[in-house]
Amino acid sequence: MGMTGTTLILGGARSGKSHFAESLVVATGLERHYIATGRAWDDEMQARINQHKADRGPSWTTHEEPLDLVGKLTAIDGEGRVVLIDCLTLWVTNLMMEERDMAGEFLALVDFLPRAKAQLVFVSNEVGLGIVPDNRMARDFRDHAGRLHQSIAAKAAEVYFIAAGLPLKMKG
């Protein structure tokens, strides 16, 4: 597989984006790392997290990091590695809930990309295709996610959009 640098994979919920991302990572043959940004707020989410870990199996090193994404990426960065970050929209949610400096966090991540030694694969939900949300927090979330996606897509070597399990290569 010729994947290099940074890859961004966008799609809706249950579109197949994580499965597609995992298949790209496996095809590299590199040492696999997975950064999970989700938090288990309830039993159902914990069950989802456990199922995802079981599905990936022992050939992945999993890191759970809901907030300090750049810190974790810096700590595990290295030649011969590929890191799958799943997902950016959960990271945005976590940052918002902790009232973090969104612009600062996004800038730090985007600034890290050209320095990364590992190949990076980001998964995120495209949330800007629906109706305008009826409340400020939801509109802020949509806007933050859209800005982050644009910034990463500008730096990424490859960008895919996934719908119904089918990838559409948008860049690269």
Disulfide bonds with the S-S distance in Angstrom:
none
